[in-house]
Amino acid sequence: MLIVIPELDEEQVENTVGRFRTIIERTGGEAGEPKHWGRRKLAYEIDNRTDGFYVVMEFTTGERTLVELKRILRVSDDVLRHTIVKLPPSYAHKPLPEPEEVPA
């Protein structure tokens, strides 16, 4: 999951997500279609910002690519926060849930 800065427009958010997707695919990984949850209010203020664009994406990649991806996410000015969760091998792919409607 990524939380992208709110100052970007939809196209810029898509470009930001596309950069990370390209890194994954270029190194032999597979990236699913990103699920855009839209602009949402943050639970707490981050860098003087109260909202951000939430994007969820499932992907598989090797350990070396994962280390590089984490490094790039940490230093990216467009990403407020990110989290990467390793799913167990027994995980059966399920469609991501639709986000709940929450006023921004």
Legacy VTK file of the C-alpha trace (Angstrom):
# vtk DataFile Version 3.0
C-alpha trace
ASCII
DATASET POLYDATA
POINTS 104 float
0.000 0.000 0.000
1.185 3.481 -0.844
-0.029 6.821 0.420
0.883 9.414 -2.194
1.080 13.148 -1.448
-2.208 15.014 -2.021
-0.648 17.794 -4.122
-0.448 15.490 -7.160
-3.278 15.122 -9.659
-4.659 11.734 -10.755
-2.278 11.466 -13.721
0.771 12.185 -11.557
-0.384 9.585 -9.007
-0.698 7.068 -11.848
2.824 7.944 -13.048
4.220 7.512 -9.525
2.623 4.070 -9.181
3.745 3.213 -12.724
7.393 3.865 -11.820
7.264 1.272 -9.039
5.380 -1.153 -11.247
8.046 -0.782 -13.949
10.811 -1.574 -11.439
9.009 -4.764 -10.398
8.313 -5.935 -13.950
11.732 -4.963 -15.343
13.427 -7.250 -12.812
11.241 -10.258 -13.608
8.509 -9.759 -11.023
4.781 -9.620 -11.607
2.630 -6.665 -10.600
-1.138 -6.768 -10.433
-3.354 -3.895 -11.458
-3.164 -1.117 -8.840
-6.357 -0.433 -6.923
-6.831 3.307 -6.398
-8.780 4.061 -3.248
-8.714 7.771 -3.976
-7.963 10.741 -1.780
-8.657 10.032 1.888
-8.184 11.699 5.217
-5.158 10.399 7.128
-5.571 8.994 10.638
-2.947 11.508 11.791
-1.010 14.365 10.223
2.122 13.413 8.254
4.533 16.151 7.130
1.844 18.813 7.722
-0.590 16.943 5.447
-3.998 15.678 6.529
-4.904 13.585 3.470
-3.328 11.535 0.697
-4.048 9.216 -2.229
-4.240 5.553 -1.198
-3.118 2.906 -3.710
-3.024 -0.873 -3.106
-1.166 -3.260 -5.423
-0.315 -6.948 -5.189
3.012 -8.056 -6.653
5.595 -10.820 -6.549
9.311 -10.236 -6.874
12.694 -11.467 -5.734
14.449 -10.441 -2.536
17.003 -8.176 -4.247
14.294 -6.247 -6.072
12.291 -5.939 -2.871
15.244 -4.369 -1.047
15.732 -1.874 -3.889
11.999 -1.112 -4.058
11.865 -0.397 -0.318
14.841 1.942 -0.635
13.253 3.850 -3.505
9.920 4.119 -1.670
11.680 5.531 1.415
13.423 8.311 -0.505
10.590 9.164 -2.926
9.233 12.671 -2.369
5.843 11.623 -3.794
5.194 8.867 -1.220
4.143 9.828 2.318
4.019 6.271 3.662
4.195 2.730 2.330
3.859 -0.775 3.634
4.752 -4.105 2.037
3.213 -7.289 3.418
4.535 -10.774 2.629
1.662 -13.173 2.100
1.944 -16.840 3.114
2.456 -19.442 0.342
-1.012 -20.851 1.054
-2.606 -17.497 0.202
-5.285 -17.898 -2.436
-5.635 -14.783 -4.568
-8.832 -12.924 -3.761
-9.970 -9.682 -5.316
-9.093 -6.683 -3.184
-12.081 -5.286 -1.286
-13.700 -2.122 -2.506
-12.839 0.812 -0.259
-15.537 2.082 2.051
-17.027 5.428 1.119
-15.527 7.970 3.495
-15.868 11.733 3.082
-12.506 13.393 2.367
LINES 1 105
104 0 1 2 3 4 5 6 7 8 9 10 11 12 13 14 15 16 17 18 19 20 21 22 23 24 25 26 27 28 29 30 31 32 33 34 35 36 37 38 39 40 41 42 43 44 45 46 47 48 49 50 51 52 53 54 55 56 57 58 59 60 61 62 63 64 65 66 67 68 69 70 71 72 73 74 75 76 77 78 79 80 81 82 83 84 85 86 87 88 89 90 91 92 93 94 95 96 97 98 99 100 101 102 103
